[in-house]
Amino acid sequence: MRDKSKITSIMMACILHGFLIASLVFVFETSDANIPSRPLMIKAKIVKEENLITPEKKQERIRRQAEEEKRQKDIREENQRIEKEKKAEQNRLENEKKKAEQIKREAALKKKQEEEALKKKQEAEIEKKRIASEKKRQEDIERQRAENERLRKEMEEAEKKAQLDRELENEQKRLDALRSGALSRYMYALMMKIENAWIQPISAGKGISCTVNVRQLPGGEVVSAAVEACNGDESVRRSIEAAVYKASPLPSPEDPSLFERNLRFIFEPIQ
């Protein structure tokens, strides 16, 4: 703006100087007819630009200068404002960048923590399954061991029982053999005593065979005697019953286990 005012002032000075020179030439030419020809001495005086400026122009220049100063001030303030906004924008961008980086770091840290937590959880699940599997394996081993022990004991018990059964069977056979002989001797003694007490009736023929039931007390005392089936007549029956009572007390067996309160035997006397 200042350069423009300066150029305007110079142009105005040039116009004024041109006008002055033209006036002088005109005066010189009009007076040349009346004035004798002699050398003319022209004394020129330089007029300062300030002396040619009117008050209005001066006021205009002051106004324009004030406007220019205001414009420059506005430009400076605008530049300052723009610079301030630029710095504020830079700060905002830097803060946003820092915030974004912080969010990124926090997200990365959170992701890492989540991955570590997931890894630990997976490892814990694997360890839990391993422990459960090992526990089940140990339980299976223990169960199998217990089953084997049970089977072993059952086999031992079965073997012991079989051995005991064999021993009992052998013992029973031995006892049966002994008792068989003792029973034979007991029945023989019983039959001999009853037969010796029997008084054969006249009607008794040869080959008498009668089934006799006898009830006795411990010690051989006869409580009752009855003939059931018999191939003899009534007198034969009565004679056999009388012989049983007469033979009381009956002989005792060698083996007390052979004693029975109720005896049933076949009476076949030797005739």
Secondary structure, DSSP 8 states (H G I E B T S, - for coil): -HHHHHHHHHHHHHHHHHHHHHHHHHHHHHTTTTS-S-----------HHHH--HHHHHHHHHHHHHHHHHHHHHHHHHHHHHHHHHHHHHHHHHHHHHHHHHHHHHHHHHHHHHHHHHHHHHHHHHHHHHHHHHHHHHHHHHHHHHHHHHHHHHHHHHHHHHHHHHHHHHHHHHHHHHHHHHHHHHHHHHHHHHHH----TT--SS--EEEEEEE-TTS-EEEEEEEEESS-HHHHHHHHHHHHHH-S----SSGGG--SEEEEEE----
